[in-house]
Amino acid sequence: MSNSLIHEKSPYLLQHAENPVDWMPWGPAAFARAEREDKPVFLSIGYSTCHWCHVMARESFENERVAQVLNRSYVCVKVDREERPDVDAVYMEVCTALTGSGGWPLTLLLTPQKRPFFAATYLPREDSPGRLGLLTLLRVIAAKWRQDREELLAAGEEISAALARPRSLGDAAPDSAFLRKALSQLGDSFDGEYGGFGRAPKFPAAHNLLFLLRAAALTGEKEPRHMAERTLQQMFRGGLFDHFGGGFSRYSTDREWLIPHFEKTLYDNALLAYTYAEAWQEGHLPLYRQVAEATLDYCLRELQGPDGGFYSGQDADSGGAEGAYYLLTPGELEQVLGPEDGRHFAECYDITPEGNFGRSGKSVPNLLLNQRWNLLPEGYDDFREKLRLYRQERLPLRTDTKILTGWNGLMLMALAKAAWVFSDPRYLDRAQSLAAFLRRRAFAGPGLEALRSCIYTGESRFRARLEDYAFYALGLLELYRADFDEEHLALAAALAEEIRRRFGAREGGYYMTAQGEEELLKRPMEIYDGALPSSNGACAVLFDALARLTGEESWRQAVREQLSFLCRAGESYPAGHAFGLIALLSALYPTRELVCAAAGEALPQALKTVLARYAPELSVLVKKPGGSPVLDRLAPYTRSMGPIEGKSAFYVCSGGSCGLPFAVE
């Protein structure tokens, strides 16, 4: 028998719609019921491609004994963290404060007033040595709620009060000292042998690598680029990268990047494709283009929906086991490729009879032991494709078909970047198709306030959060660089204005939710980078890009204020703001703006030559023949700029002033 989740759209919630647990979605009805029935709330937060969410579901939420206890003594609420990142952010802060760590599934017990008094992540069903099981916890708390709940209520009040305290800000300024401290912290945690930062588990953290690439280009120092390149190369060599299907898993469980946590997310792959494409710009190392294209092609093949939007990700589990889709044996290789080719291929990709995945006798393909990893024999492309098709036929992979506006903004960034960096019309076509999809489907009505965060078949739901506005706008700016369509620039600027109008905080920075949204225990604010760049860091990069493109003082002031806030908020750990610090690089090092006043419809070859160079300090605008009313409004300093004697002209500006123009062919 189905529960209330059967009426939801989220694939994650629908996965739990047939549980014996009487789940309800987050909303007023659930908490009104808790008040009416005088029960605490059991809150479980997860997402569709989460391995440990599946484990807890199989162990507990599909179990009749657990369901009986939950249904008798609790009102049970399920949340898809990707639908409601604001709810997740509030209660994840509770979990990390109480336990010192966080993760998913996130498990909380609340009063009917939404005040938490217990938090944990995954809990096994039964007790084990040194670890409380879910059944015991539920029974103990249910008895305490009935007989002596004052302690639980007091804990809820205390935790809620602590959560509501104002954020403390430091005195750090957006200066070279803050930048140096961030670079030093990244250097201290850098793993010189295997790349990446820290030990295990290791996350790709593409925003760290992007910051290091740009820091190296602007400061002239070699070490930041070395850290980025070592990481990019080792991530490719390990099992984190899918050598047969393209794309990256979410993180590595070990220091060497060998054994991944096998789920693939759209945001990771969009950010990594973008970063590998940027790494390729300096030096044109073929590997970086190969990985960027393989990652984008994976997304286009397996995550793009029929209307042009991109799905959220693919599951870690297949056939009921984590990673089963990706694991192979020497016998399977010989079966698919033939005895001789299969044997050589197995040696190349470390696929052994013993296996490298626990005691399974199966292997995660990798190139970590292959000394000629960047010079694979001819014909191996065909072999990899045969094995990709074999995997696909052998086991299915579940895809979360939820389309998230913010994550699609990141994908728009990646496709547009590849389009102009690689001069590839295929990626430009896909980027323009995605931009058209978002214009058509991400808005529930007229006006920018109608932007929604989740797109399902036939419906757009949930008011857009800060990351939706910021990442969408950044994607549009990248697309402007690829096709110089002024409408992309205009919409990006309008989205940024909406951020400033509806998301701003009195003490600085921007909240995750707009004014007038559902009132939670606190209005969450995302400051530090996590798996994704922080939305406040994204705002700094967005405002900086608009300031450079438009020359408008209002955007310059916005980026100054945002950098000041990020530095004061992140005084103790500047490296946690790597994405936002890309904007600080612009503030500390000279930037240039190039305006091309085109004489004809075709862009001059000289502009294409300029765009082919790696120059993160350069912003480019194009004025088309016959004038550009949109550009005149957004960037008034360009109004008087035009062709010279019938030829396209370049105007180069820096530090608020422009030099004499010169004609180009």
C-alpha positions in Angstrom: 0.0 0.0 0.0 1.4 3.4 -1.0 2.0 6.3 1.4 1.6 10.0 0.8 4.8 10.2 -1.3 3.0 8.5 -4.2 1.7 12.0 -5.2 5.2 13.6 -5.3 7.4 14.2 -8.4 10.9 13.6 -6.9 12.4 10.2 -8.0 13.9 10.0 -4.5 10.6 10.4 -2.7 8.9 8.1 -5.2 11.5 5.4 -4.3 10.0 5.4 -0.8 6.3 5.7 -1.8 5.8 1.9 -1.3 7.6 1.7 2.0 5.5 0.4 4.9 6.6 3.6 6.7 3.8 6.1 6.5 6.0 8.9 5.0 4.7 12.4 4.4 6.5 15.1 2.3 7.8 18.2 4.1 5.1 20.7 4.5 2.5 22.2 6.9 0.3 19.1 6.8 3.0 16.9 8.3 3.7 19.3 11.2 0.0 20.0 11.8 -0.5 16.2 12.1 2.4 16.0 14.6 0.8 18.7 16.7 -2.6 17.1 16.5 -1.4 13.6 17.4 1.2 14.9 19.9 4.1 13.0 18.3 7.7 13.9 17.5 8.7 14.1 13.9 11.2 11.6 12.4 12.9 13.5 9.6 15.0 11.6 6.9 16.8 13.6 4.3 18.6 12.0 1.3 18.8 11.9 -2.5 18.1 9.4 -5.2 21.7 8.4 -6.1 23.0 8.1 -2.5 24.3 4.6 -1.7 23.9 4.8 2.0 20.4 6.1 1.6 19.6 2.9 -0.3 21.3 0.8 2.5 19.2 2.4 5.2 16.1 2.1 3.1 16.6 -1.7 2.6 17.6 -2.3 6.2 15.0 -0.1 8.0 12.4 1.7 5.9 11.4 -1.5 4.0 11.3 -3.4 7.3 7.9 -4.1 8.9 9.2 -3.9 12.5 10.8 -0.6 12.0 7.7 0.7 10.2 5.5 -0.3 13.1 7.5 1.6 15.6 7.7 4.7 13.3 4.1 4.7 12.4 2.9 4.2 16.0 5.1 6.8 17.7 6.2 9.3 15.1 5.1 11.4 12.1 7.6 10.5 9.4 8.8 13.1 6.9 11.0 12.4 3.8 12.9 15.2 2.1 14.9 15.1 -1.2 17.8 17.4 -0.4 18.2 18.4 -4.0 14.6 19.6 -4.1 14.9 21.4 -0.7 18.5 22.4 -0.2 17.3 25.0 2.3 15.8 22.4 4.6 18.9 20.3 4.2 21.2 23.1 5.0 19.5 24.0 8.2 19.4 20.5 9.6 22.8 19.6 8.3 24.2 22.5 10.4 22.5 21.0 13.4 24.0 17.6 12.7 27.5 18.9 12.2 27.2 21.0 15.4 26.0 18.0 17.5 28.1 15.2 16.0 31.1 16.9 14.4 30.3 15.6 10.9 27.5 15.3 8.4 26.3 13.3 5.4 23.4 11.5 3.9 21.1 10.0 4.8 20.5 12.7 7.4 18.4 11.5 10.3 16.8 13.9 12.8 14.1 13.9 15.5 12.1 17.1 15.8 9.4 18.5 18.0 6.1 19.4 16.1 7.5 23.0 16.0 10.4 21.8 13.8 13.0 22.1 16.6 15.6 19.3 16.5 16.7 17.4 19.6 18.6 14.5 18.0 20.7 14.3 14.8 22.7 11.6 13.1 23.5 10.3 9.6 23.2 6.6 8.6 22.0 4.4 11.5 21.9 0.6 11.3 18.7 -1.1 12.2 20.1 -3.1 15.1 22.6 -2.3 17.9 26.2 -3.2 17.3 29.2 -2.9 19.6 29.6 0.8 20.4 26.8 1.9 18.1 23.2 2.5 18.8 20.7 1.0 16.4 17.7 2.7 14.9 15.1 0.5 16.6 16.6 1.0 20.0 16.8 4.8 19.5 13.2 5.0 18.3 11.8 3.0 21.2 13.8 4.9 23.8 12.8 8.3 22.5 9.1 7.3 22.1 9.0 6.2 25.7 10.7 9.4 26.8 8.3 11.5 24.8 5.3 9.9 26.4 6.7 9.9 30.0 9.2 12.7 30.4 9.6 14.9 27.4 10.9 18.0 29.2 14.5 17.1 28.5 13.8 16.6 24.8 11.9 19.9 24.5 14.6 21.8 26.4 17.3 20.3 24.0 15.2 21.4 21.1 14.9 24.9 22.5 18.6 25.1 23.2 19.7 23.8 19.8 17.3 26.2 18.0 18.5 29.1 20.0 22.1 28.3 19.1 21.2 28.0 15.5 19.6 31.4 15.5 22.6 33.3 16.9 24.1 35.8 14.5 27.1 34.7 12.5 30.4 36.1 13.8 32.5 37.9 11.3 36.3 38.6 11.5 38.4 41.5 10.3 40.1 40.0 7.3 40.3 42.2 4.2 40.1 41.2 0.5 43.8 41.7 0.0 46.9 39.8 -1.1 47.5 38.5 2.4 44.1 36.7 2.3 44.9 35.3 -1.1 48.4 34.1 0.1 46.8 32.4 3.1 44.4 30.6 0.8 47.2 29.4 -1.5 49.3 28.4 1.5 46.4 26.3 3.0 45.8 24.5 -0.2 49.5 23.9 -0.5 49.7 22.5 3.0 46.9 20.0 2.3 48.1 19.1 -1.2 49.0 15.4 -1.7 52.2 15.7 -3.8 52.2 12.0 -4.6 48.6 11.4 -5.8 47.3 14.9 -6.2 44.2 16.2 -4.5 43.9 17.7 -1.1 43.9 15.8 2.2 44.0 12.0 2.4 40.8 10.0 2.2 38.1 10.3 1.2 39.1 12.6 -1.6 36.7 14.9 -3.6 37.4 16.3 -7.0 36.7 19.9 -5.8 36.9 21.3 -9.3 36.5 24.9 -8.0 39.8 24.5 -6.1 41.6 23.5 -9.3 40.0 26.3 -11.3 41.2 28.8 -8.7 44.7 27.4 -8.8 44.9 27.5 -12.6 43.9 31.2 -12.7 46.1 32.1 -9.7 49.1 30.6 -11.6 48.2 32.5 -14.8 47.8 35.9 -13.0 50.6 35.6 -10.4 53.1 33.9 -12.7 53.8 31.3 -10.0 54.3 27.7 -11.1 53.2 25.8 -7.9 49.5 26.5 -8.1 49.4 25.1 -11.7 51.5 22.1 -10.6 49.0 21.3 -7.9 46.1 21.6 -10.3 47.7 19.5 -13.1 48.9 16.8 -10.8 45.4 16.4 -9.5 43.8 16.5 -12.9 46.1 13.8 -14.2 45.8 11.5 -11.3 42.0 11.8 -11.1 42.0 10.7 -14.7 44.3 7.8 -14.2 42.4 6.4 -11.2 39.0 4.7 -11.0 37.3 8.0 -10.2 37.2 8.5 -14.0 35.0 6.1 -16.0 37.5 5.0 -18.6 34.9 3.3 -20.8 31.9 5.6 -20.5 33.4 8.9 -19.6 32.5 11.1 -16.6 33.6 11.1 -13.0 32.2 9.5 -9.8 31.4 11.7 -6.9 34.5 11.0 -4.8 37.3 8.5 -4.1 37.2 6.4 -0.9 41.0 6.2 -0.9 44.0 8.4 -1.3 45.0 7.1 -4.7 41.7 7.9 -6.5 41.3 4.1 -7.1 38.0 3.1 -5.6 35.2 5.6 -6.1 31.9 6.1 -4.5 30.2 5.3 -7.8 27.4 7.8 -8.1 27.8 10.3 -10.8 26.3 13.8 -10.4 25.6 16.4 -13.1 27.3 19.2 -11.0 30.6 17.3 -10.6 30.8 16.4 -14.3 29.9 19.9 -15.5 32.5 21.5 -13.2 35.2 19.0 -14.1 34.6 19.3 -17.8 34.8 23.0 -17.5 38.1 22.8 -15.5 39.7 20.3 -17.9 38.8 22.5 -20.8 40.4 25.5 -19.1 43.5 23.5 -18.3 43.8 22.6 -22.0 43.9 26.3 -22.9 47.4 26.7 -21.5 49.7 24.3 -23.4 47.0 22.3 -25.3 47.8 19.0 -23.6 45.7 16.5 -25.6 44.8 14.6 -22.4 42.8 17.5 -21.0 40.7 18.0 -24.1 40.1 14.2 -24.3 38.8 14.1 -20.7 36.7 17.2 -21.1 35.1 15.9 -24.2 34.6 12.4 -22.8 32.9 13.9 -19.7 30.6 16.2 -21.8 29.8 13.3 -24.1 28.8 11.2 -21.2 26.5 13.9 -20.0 25.0 14.4 -23.4 24.5 10.7 -23.9 23.2 9.6 -20.5 21.9 12.7 -18.6 20.3 14.9 -21.3 16.6 14.6 -21.5 14.6 14.9 -24.7 13.7 18.5 -24.2 17.3 19.7 -23.8 17.6 19.8 -20.0 20.0 17.6 -18.0 19.1 15.1 -15.3 20.6 15.2 -11.8 22.7 12.1 -11.8 23.1 8.3 -11.9 23.0 5.8 -9.0 26.0 4.2 -7.3 24.1 0.9 -7.0 23.1 -1.4 -9.8 21.5 -4.8 -9.4 21.4 -4.2 -5.6 25.1 -3.7 -5.2 27.3 -0.7 -5.1 29.5 -0.2 -8.2 28.3 -3.5 -9.9 27.7 -1.7 -13.2 31.4 -0.6 -13.4 33.3 -3.7 -12.1 34.9 -6.2 -14.5 36.8 -9.4 -14.5 39.5 -10.7 -16.9 37.1 -13.3 -18.1 34.5 -10.7 -19.1 37.2 -8.8 -21.1 38.2 -12.0 -22.9 34.5 -12.7 -23.6 33.9 -9.3 -25.1 37.3 -8.6 -26.8 38.7 -12.1 -27.5 41.4 -14.0 -25.5 44.5 -12.1 -26.7 43.1 -8.6 -26.9 41.2 -9.1 -23.6 44.4 -10.2 -21.8 46.4 -7.2 -23.0 43.5 -4.8 -22.2 43.2 -6.3 -18.7 46.9 -5.7 -18.1 46.6 -2.1 -19.3 43.6 -1.3 -17.0 44.7 -3.3 -13.9 41.8 -5.8 -14.2 43.2 -8.9 -12.4 41.9 -12.3 -11.2 42.3 -11.1 -7.6 40.4 -7.9 -8.2 41.0 -4.5 -6.5 37.4 -4.1 -5.2 37.5 -5.7 -1.8 37.2 -9.5 -1.9 34.8 -9.5 -4.9 37.4 -10.8 -7.4 36.3 -7.8 -9.6 38.2 -4.7 -10.6 37.7 -1.0 -11.0 39.4 -0.2 -14.4 42.3 2.3 -13.9 45.6 3.4 -15.2 47.5 4.0 -12.0 50.0 1.1 -12.6 50.4 1.8 -16.3 53.5 3.9 -16.9 52.4 4.6 -20.5 49.0 5.9 -19.4 49.0 8.8 -21.8 50.1 6.7 -24.9 47.6 3.9 -25.1 47.8 1.5 -28.1 45.7 2.2 -31.2 42.4 0.4 -31.3 41.7 0.8 -27.6 39.0 3.4 -28.3 37.0 0.6 -30.0 37.7 -1.7 -27.2 36.4 0.8 -24.6 33.3 1.4 -26.6 32.6 -2.4 -26.8 32.9 -2.6 -23.0 30.7 0.4 -22.5 28.0 -1.3 -24.5 28.6 -4.6 -22.7 28.1 -2.9 -19.3 25.0 -1.2 -20.5 23.4 -4.5 -21.6 24.6 -6.4 -18.5 23.1 -4.2 -15.8 20.9 -1.1 -15.8 21.8 2.2 -14.1 19.0 4.2 -12.4 18.9 7.9 -13.4 17.4 10.7 -11.3 15.4 12.5 -13.9 14.9 15.6 -11.8 16.2 18.7 -13.7 17.7 21.3 -11.4 18.1 24.9 -12.7 21.3 25.6 -10.8 23.0 22.4 -11.9 21.9 23.0 -15.5 23.5 26.5 -15.2 26.8 24.7 -14.4 26.3 22.4 -17.4 25.6 25.5 -19.6 28.9 26.9 -18.4 30.7 23.7 -19.4 29.1 23.3 -22.8 29.7 26.9 -23.7 33.3 26.8 -22.5 34.0 23.8 -24.7 32.2 25.5 -27.6 34.5 28.5 -27.7 37.7 26.9 -26.3 37.6 23.9 -28.7 35.8 25.8 -31.5 33.3 23.0 -31.6 29.9 23.9 -33.1 28.4 20.7 -31.7 28.9 21.9 -28.1 27.6 25.4 -29.1 24.5 23.9 -30.5 23.9 21.9 -27.3 24.6 25.0 -25.1 22.2 27.1 -27.1 19.6 24.3 -26.9 20.0 24.1 -23.1 19.7 27.9 -22.7 16.5 27.8 -24.7 15.2 25.0 -22.6 15.8 27.0 -19.4 14.1 30.1 -20.8 11.1 27.9 -21.8 10.8 25.6 -18.8 12.5 27.0 -15.7 10.0 29.8 -15.3 6.5 29.2 -13.9 5.2 32.5 -15.3 6.4 36.0 -16.4 9.1 37.8 -14.4 12.3 36.7 -12.8 10.5 35.9 -9.5 8.9 33.0 -11.4 12.2 31.2 -11.7 11.9 27.7 -10.3 14.6 25.3 -9.0 13.2 21.9 -10.1 11.8 20.9 -13.5 9.8 17.8 -13.9 7.7 16.5 -16.8 5.0 19.0 -17.3 5.8 21.0 -14.1 8.3 23.5 -12.6 8.3 23.4 -8.8 9.9 25.2 -5.8 11.0 28.8 -5.9 14.5 29.2 -7.1 17.3 29.5 -4.6 20.4 31.6 -4.7 22.5 29.0 -6.5 19.8 28.7 -9.2 20.1 32.4 -10.0 23.9 32.6 -9.7 24.8 29.4 -11.6 22.2 30.1 -14.3 23.6 33.6 -14.8 27.2 32.4 -14.9 26.2 29.9 -17.6 24.7 32.6 -19.7 27.8 34.7 -19.4 29.9 31.8 -20.6 27.5 31.3 -23.5 27.8 35.0 -24.4 31.5 34.4 -24.7 30.7 31.6 -27.2 28.2 33.3 -29.4 28.1 37.0 -28.4 24.3 37.0 -28.3 23.5 40.1 -26.2 20.3 38.6 -24.9 22.4 36.1 -22.8 24.3 39.0 -21.3 21.1 40.9 -20.6 19.4 38.0 -18.9 22.5 37.3 -16.8 22.6 40.9 -15.6 18.8 40.8 -14.8 19.3 37.6 -12.8 22.1 39.2 -10.8 20.0 42.2 -10.1 17.3 39.9 -8.8 19.9 38.4 -6.4 20.7 41.8 -5.0 17.1 42.8 -4.7 15.7 39.7 -3.0 18.5 37.7 -1.4 20.7 40.2 0.4 21.5 40.0 4.2 21.9 43.1 6.3 25.3 42.0 7.6 26.5 41.3 4.1 26.4 38.3 1.8 23.3 36.6 0.4 20.8 34.1 1.8 20.0 30.8 0.2 16.4 31.8 -0.1 14.6 34.9 -1.2 12.5 37.2 0.9 9.1 35.8 1.7 10.0 32.1 1.5 9.0 29.5 4.0 10.2 30.4 7.5 12.6 27.7 8.8 14.5 27.7 12.1 16.9 30.1 10.4 17.3 31.6 7.0 20.2 29.6 5.7 23.3 31.1 4.1 25.9 29.1 2.2 29.4 30.6 2.6 32.0 27.9 2.3 32.6 25.8 -0.8 31.5 22.2 -0.5 30.9 19.6 -3.2 29.7 22.7 -5.2 31.1 26.2 -5.1 29.3 28.2 -2.5 26.4 30.3 -3.8 28.0 33.3 -2.1 31.3 32.6 -3.9 29.4 32.3 -7.2 27.8 35.7 -6.5 31.3 37.2 -6.2 32.4 35.7 -9.5 29.2 36.8 -11.2 29.4 40.4 -10.0 33.0 40.6 -11.0 32.3 39.4 -14.5 29.5 41.9 -14.9 31.7 44.7 -13.5 34.4 43.9 -16.0 32.0 43.6 -19.0 29.8 46.6 -18.3 32.2 49.0 -16.6 29.3 50.0 -14.3 30.1 51.3 -10.8 27.1 49.5 -9.3 28.6 46.1 -10.1 32.1 47.2 -9.0 30.6 48.1 -5.7 28.7 44.9 -5.5 31.8 42.8 -6.0 33.8 44.9 -3.4 31.1 44.4 -0.8 30.8 40.6 -1.6 34.6 40.1 -1.4 34.7 42.0 1.9 31.9 39.8 3.3 33.6 36.5 2.1 36.9 37.5 3.6 35.4 38.5 7.0 33.3 35.3 7.1 36.2 33.1 6.1 39.0 34.7 8.0 40.1 31.4 9.6 40.0 29.3 6.5 40.4 31.3 3.2 40.9 28.1 1.2 37.3 27.3 1.8 36.4 30.2 -0.5 38.4 29.1 -3.6 35.7 29.8 -6.1 34.9 33.2 -4.7 38.6 34.0 -4.6 38.6 34.0 -8.4 37.0 37.4 -8.1 39.7 38.5 -5.7 42.3 37.7 -8.3 40.6 40.2 -10.6 40.7 42.8 -7.8 44.4 42.3 -7.1 45.8 41.8 -10.6 45.3 43.9 -13.7 42.4 43.0 -16.0 41.7 44.0 -19.5 38.5 44.5 -21.5 38.4 44.1 -25.2 35.5 45.6 -27.3 35.3 44.4 -30.9 33.2 46.7 -33.0 32.5 44.3 -35.9 32.1 45.7 -39.4 30.2 42.6 -40.7 28.3 39.7 -39.4 31.3 37.4 -39.4 33.7 37.9 -36.5 37.2 39.0 -37.6 39.9 36.3 -37.5 41.9 38.4 -35.2 39.2 38.0 -32.5 39.2 34.3 -32.9 43.0 34.3 -32.4 42.6 36.3 -29.2 39.9 34.0 -27.9 42.1 31.0 -28.5 44.7 32.3 -26.0 44.5 31.5 -22.3 43.9 34.9 -20.8 41.7 34.8 -17.7 42.3 38.5 -17.1 40.5 39.3 -20.4 36.8 40.1 -20.9 35.4 40.4 -24.4 32.4 42.3 -25.8 31.3 42.4 -29.4 29.3 45.3 -30.9 27.5 44.1 -34.0 27.0 46.1 -37.2 24.3 48.7 -37.0 24.6 49.4 -33.3 23.8 47.4 -30.2 21.0 48.9 -28.1 21.2 46.2 -25.5 25.0 46.6 -25.1 24.6 50.4 -25.1 22.3 50.1 -22.1 24.3 47.5 -20.2 27.8 48.8 -21.0 27.4 52.6 -21.7 31.1 53.0 -22.2 30.8 51.2 -25.5 28.3 53.6 -27.0 30.7 55.6 -29.0 32.8 52.6 -30.2 32.4 51.6 -33.8 34.3 50.3 -36.8 37.1 52.3 -38.4 36.9 53.1 -42.1 34.7 50.1 -42.8 36.9 47.7 -40.9 36.3 46.0 -37.5 38.0 47.8 -34.7 39.5 46.7 -31.4 39.2 48.9 -28.3 41.4 47.7 -25.4 40.5 49.0 -21.9 42.2 48.6 -18.5 41.9 50.2 -15.2 38.8 52.2 -16.2 40.3 53.8 -19.4 40.5 52.7 -23.0 43.4 53.1 -25.4 43.2 54.3 -29.0 41.3 51.8 -31.2 42.9 50.0 -34.1 41.4 48.4 -37.2 41.6 44.6 -37.8 40.9 42.4 -40.7 
